[in-house]
Amino acid sequence: FCRSPRVVFHSTSVIAQQEAARSGLGIAVLPCYMAESDPDLVPLLPDESIERSYWISTRRELHKSVRLRVVWDYVVGLCEAKQGLLRGQS
């Protein structure tokens, strides 16, 4: 969206990015479920969207773990149930 940004702050934490934008430090690309519920933020490019991917990684020896499977199934089910929110359609 921006060819030559002047970066004054960067973080891998979306919470830190949100707080930086809220404090007036600049703009941030945030997940819609965070940005839309924040009354202190204003959308700059409402017709643009970015699709993000989220990954869960574990050690191979844990792949057959019942505990891991329970957590995995819960996360997948939650994402499926909240798809509208995650895609900014709610």
C-alpha positions as CSV (number, residue, x, y, z in Angstrom):
1,F,0.0,0.0,0.0
2,C,3.0,2.3,0.5
3,R,6.1,2.2,-1.6
4,S,8.5,4.2,0.6
5,P,7.1,4.2,4.1
6,R,8.9,6.2,6.8
7,V,9.0,3.6,9.6
8,V,9.3,5.1,13.1
9,F,8.2,2.0,15.0
10,H,7.9,-1.6,14.2
11,S,6.8,-4.6,16.2
12,T,5.7,-8.2,15.6
13,S,3.0,-7.7,18.2
14,V,-0.3,-6.6,16.7
15,I,-1.3,-5.3,20.2
16,A,1.8,-3.0,20.2
17,Q,1.0,-1.9,16.7
18,Q,-2.6,-1.1,17.7
19,E,-1.4,0.9,20.7
20,A,1.1,2.8,18.6
21,A,-1.6,3.8,16.1
22,R,-4.0,4.7,18.9
23,S,-1.3,7.0,20.4
24,G,-0.9,8.8,17.1
25,L,2.5,7.3,16.2
26,G,1.3,6.4,12.7
27,I,-0.8,3.9,10.9
28,A,-1.1,0.2,11.3
29,V,-2.4,-2.8,9.3
30,L,-4.5,-4.6,11.9
31,P,-6.8,-7.5,11.8
32,C,-10.4,-6.3,11.4
33,Y,-11.6,-8.0,14.6
34,M,-9.2,-5.7,16.5
35,A,-9.5,-2.5,14.5
36,E,-13.3,-2.4,14.0
37,S,-13.9,-2.7,17.8
38,D,-11.6,0.2,18.6
39,P,-13.4,3.6,18.6
40,D,-10.1,5.5,18.6
41,L,-9.0,4.1,15.2
42,V,-10.2,5.3,11.8
43,P,-10.0,3.1,8.7
44,L,-7.9,4.7,6.0
45,L,-8.5,2.2,3.1
46,P,-11.8,0.6,3.9
47,D,-12.1,-1.0,0.4
48,E,-8.7,-2.7,0.7
49,S,-8.1,-6.0,2.4
50,I,-5.2,-8.3,3.3
51,E,-5.6,-12.0,3.9
52,R,-3.5,-13.3,6.7
53,S,-2.5,-16.9,7.5
54,Y,-2.0,-18.2,11.0
55,W,0.0,-21.3,11.8
56,I,0.3,-23.6,14.7
57,S,3.5,-25.4,15.0
58,T,4.7,-28.2,17.3
59,R,7.4,-30.7,17.6
60,R,6.7,-33.8,15.5
61,E,6.7,-36.1,18.6
62,L,3.6,-34.2,19.9
63,H,1.5,-34.8,16.7
64,K,-0.1,-37.9,18.2
65,S,-0.8,-36.3,21.6
66,V,-4.4,-36.3,22.7
67,R,-3.9,-33.0,24.5
68,L,-2.6,-31.4,21.3
69,R,-5.5,-32.8,19.3
70,V,-8.0,-31.3,21.8
71,V,-6.4,-27.9,21.6
72,W,-6.2,-28.1,17.8
73,D,-9.8,-29.1,17.4
74,Y,-10.9,-26.3,19.7
75,V,-8.9,-23.7,17.8
76,V,-10.2,-24.9,14.4
77,G,-13.8,-25.0,15.7
78,L,-13.5,-21.5,17.1
79,C,-12.1,-20.1,13.9
80,E,-14.8,-21.8,11.9
81,A,-17.5,-20.4,14.3
82,K,-16.0,-16.9,14.2
83,Q,-15.2,-16.8,10.4
84,G,-17.4,-13.7,9.9
85,L,-15.6,-11.8,12.6
86,L,-12.2,-12.9,11.4
87,R,-13.0,-11.8,7.8
88,G,-14.5,-8.5,8.8
89,Q,-18.0,-9.5,7.8
90,S,-19.8,-9.1,11.1
